Amino acid sequence: MNINELARRYENVKNKTKRHSAIQIMDYENMLIECCREVLIFNENTICLKLAKCTITIVGLDLKMRTYSSGGAYISGILHSVSFEPLDEKKGKNK
């Protein structure tokens, strides 16, 4: 096994063991979401992300994802609403 394969496996294990996500909303224009697992929907009016225990849907105007990595996502734009839907923990899908 080479070092790149070992590093990839380590990152996968590390991401799977994160059980909580932290969300910070700064005024109505910026949002930081830590521990994102997957981008489900991304367009100028809706962003939906899979987190450790739920999906989060952000609705607004002129939404942009400034940064995205396993560490988190930084979203900017005019935020209108934020909603959550729990995941079925056994399947990793929405209930």
Secondary structure as a PSIPRED ss2 file (coil, helix, strand):
# PSIPRED VFORMAT (PSIPRED V4.0)

   1 M C   1.000  0.000  0.000
   2 N C   1.000  0.000  0.000
   3 I H   0.000  1.000  0.000
   4 N H   0.000  1.000  0.000
   5 E H   0.000  1.000  0.000
   6 L H   0.000  1.000  0.000
   7 A H   0.000  1.000  0.000
   8 R H   0.000  1.000  0.000
   9 R H   0.000  1.000  0.000
  10 Y H   0.000  1.000  0.000
  11 E H   0.000  1.000  0.000
  12 N H   0.000  1.000  0.000
  13 V H   0.000  1.000  0.000
  14 K H   0.000  1.000  0.000
  15 N H   0.000  1.000  0.000
  16 K H   0.000  1.000  0.000
  17 T H   0.000  1.000  0.000
  18 K C   1.000  0.000  0.000
  19 R C   1.000  0.000  0.000
  20 H C   1.000  0.000  0.000
  21 S C   1.000  0.000  0.000
  22 A C   1.000  0.000  0.000
  23 I E   0.000  0.000  1.000
  24 Q E   0.000  0.000  1.000
  25 I E   0.000  0.000  1.000
  26 M E   0.000  0.000  1.000
  27 D C   1.000  0.000  0.000
  28 Y C   1.000  0.000  0.000
  29 E C   1.000  0.000  0.000
  30 N E   0.000  0.000  1.000
  31 M E   0.000  0.000  1.000
  32 L E   0.000  0.000  1.000
  33 I E   0.000  0.000  1.000
  34 E E   0.000  0.000  1.000
  35 C C   1.000  0.000  0.000
  36 C C   1.000  0.000  0.000
  37 R C   1.000  0.000  0.000
  38 E E   0.000  0.000  1.000
  39 V E   0.000  0.000  1.000
  40 L E   0.000  0.000  1.000
  41 I E   0.000  0.000  1.000
  42 F E   0.000  0.000  1.000
  43 N C   1.000  0.000  0.000
  44 E C   1.000  0.000  0.000
  45 N C   1.000  0.000  0.000
  46 T E   0.000  0.000  1.000
  47 I E   0.000  0.000  1.000
  48 C E   0.000  0.000  1.000
  49 L E   0.000  0.000  1.000
  50 K E   0.000  0.000  1.000
  51 L C   1.000  0.000  0.000
  52 A C   1.000  0.000  0.000
  53 K C   1.000  0.000  0.000
  54 C E   0.000  0.000  1.000
  55 T E   0.000  0.000  1.000
  56 I E   0.000  0.000  1.000
  57 T E   0.000  0.000  1.000
  58 I E   0.000  0.000  1.000
  59 V E   0.000  0.000  1.000
  60 G E   0.000  0.000  1.000
  61 L E   0.000  0.000  1.000
  62 D E   0.000  0.000  1.000
  63 L E   0.000  0.000  1.000
  64 K E   0.000  0.000  1.000
  65 M E   0.000  0.000  1.000
  66 R E   0.000  0.000  1.000
  67 T E   0.000  0.000  1.000
  68 Y E   0.000  0.000  1.000
  69 S E   0.000  0.000  1.000
  70 S C   1.000  0.000  0.000
  71 G C   1.000  0.000  0.000
  72 G E   0.000  0.000  1.000
  73 A E   0.000  0.000  1.000
  74 Y E   0.000  0.000  1.000
  75 I E   0.000  0.000  1.000
  76 S E   0.000  0.000  1.000
  77 G E   0.000  0.000  1.000
  78 I E   0.000  0.000  1.000
  79 L E   0.000  0.000  1.000
  80 H E   0.000  0.000  1.000
  81 S E   0.000  0.000  1.000
  82 V E   0.000  0.000  1.000
  83 S E   0.000  0.000  1.000
  84 F E   0.000  0.000  1.000
  85 E E   0.000  0.000  1.000
  86 P E   0.000  0.000  1.000
  87 L E   0.000  0.000  1.000
  88 D E   0.000  0.000  1.000
  89 E C   1.000  0.000  0.000
  90 K C   1.000  0.000  0.000
  91 K C   1.000  0.000  0.000
  92 G C   1.000  0.000  0.000
  93 K E   0.000  0.000  1.000
  94 N E   0.000  0.000  1.000
  95 K C   1.000  0.000  0.000
